[in-house]
Amino acid sequence: MNETHPATELPRLAITMTTVTLRKQGDAVAITLPEDALQRMGLEAGQDLTLIELDDGFKLVKRSPELDVQMRLARDVLRDQAEVLQELAKR
């Protein structure tokens, strides 16, 4: 349902807000997603998602092998170049 706006060519996103509840489940906490939200996103029980932590909350996205590779490479660069990045941050 992502359409583009002709003047800007940026995607126009359909946003739906739904309240979910955190529930204790053993040693973890679970989020129950409504069935209609799962259907809209093409998700099903047992499917892996990627949890992205933001400054103001979280974002759940469908798991992407490409994103997994990109994030691993980014972590490797940050680890390998930590001293250089710290020096640059001082400037």
C-alpha positions as CSV (number, residue, x, y, z in Angstrom):
1,M,0.0,0.0,0.0
2,N,3.0,2.3,-0.3
3,E,2.2,4.8,-3.1
4,T,4.5,7.5,-4.2
5,H,3.6,11.2,-4.2
6,P,4.0,12.5,-7.8
7,A,5.7,15.8,-6.8
8,T,8.3,14.3,-4.5
9,E,8.5,10.6,-5.5
10,L,8.7,9.8,-1.8
11,P,6.7,6.8,-0.5
12,R,3.4,7.6,1.2
13,L,3.1,5.3,4.1
14,A,-0.1,3.9,5.6
15,I,0.3,4.0,9.3
16,T,-2.0,2.2,11.8
17,M,-1.6,2.5,15.5
18,T,-2.5,-0.4,17.7
19,T,-2.1,-0.8,21.5
20,V,-0.4,-4.0,22.5
21,T,0.3,-5.4,25.9
22,L,3.6,-6.8,27.3
23,R,3.0,-10.1,29.1
24,K,5.4,-12.2,31.3
25,Q,6.2,-15.5,29.7
26,G,8.7,-17.6,31.7
27,D,12.0,-15.6,31.8
28,A,10.9,-13.4,28.9
29,V,8.3,-10.8,28.0
30,A,6.0,-11.4,25.1
31,I,4.0,-9.0,22.9
32,T,0.7,-10.2,21.5
33,L,0.0,-8.8,18.0
34,P,-3.6,-8.6,16.8
35,E,-4.5,-11.1,14.0
36,D,-5.5,-8.3,11.6
37,A,-2.1,-6.6,12.1
38,L,-0.3,-9.9,11.3
39,Q,-2.4,-10.3,8.2
40,R,-1.7,-6.8,6.9
41,M,2.0,-7.3,7.4
42,G,2.1,-10.8,6.0
43,L,3.4,-12.3,9.3
44,E,2.6,-15.6,11.0
45,A,3.3,-17.2,14.3
46,G,6.9,-18.5,14.6
47,Q,8.3,-16.0,12.1
48,D,11.5,-14.2,13.1
49,L,11.5,-10.4,13.2
50,T,14.3,-7.9,13.7
51,L,13.9,-5.6,16.7
52,I,15.5,-2.2,16.1
53,E,16.0,0.0,19.1
54,L,15.4,3.7,18.5
55,D,15.9,6.7,20.8
56,D,12.2,6.9,21.4
57,G,11.1,3.3,21.2
58,F,11.3,0.1,19.1
59,K,10.6,-0.9,15.6
60,L,9.8,-4.5,14.5
61,V,10.6,-5.4,10.9
62,K,10.4,-8.6,8.9
63,R,13.7,-10.4,9.2
64,S,16.0,-9.7,6.2
65,P,19.1,-11.8,5.5
66,E,20.5,-8.7,3.6
67,L,20.0,-6.5,6.7
68,D,21.6,-9.2,8.9
69,V,24.7,-9.1,6.7
70,Q,24.8,-5.3,6.6
71,M,24.5,-5.1,10.4
72,R,27.3,-7.7,10.9
73,L,29.6,-5.8,8.5
74,A,28.8,-2.5,10.3
75,R,29.6,-4.0,13.7
76,D,32.8,-5.4,12.3
77,V,33.9,-2.0,11.0
78,L,32.9,-0.2,14.2
79,R,34.9,-2.8,16.2
80,D,37.9,-2.8,13.9
81,Q,38.1,1.0,13.6
82,A,37.1,1.9,17.1
83,E,40.3,3.9,17.8
84,V,40.1,5.9,14.6
85,L,36.4,6.7,15.2
86,Q,37.0,7.8,18.7
87,E,39.8,10.1,17.5
88,L,37.6,11.5,14.8
89,A,34.8,12.1,17.4
90,K,37.2,14.3,19.4
91,R,37.7,16.8,16.5
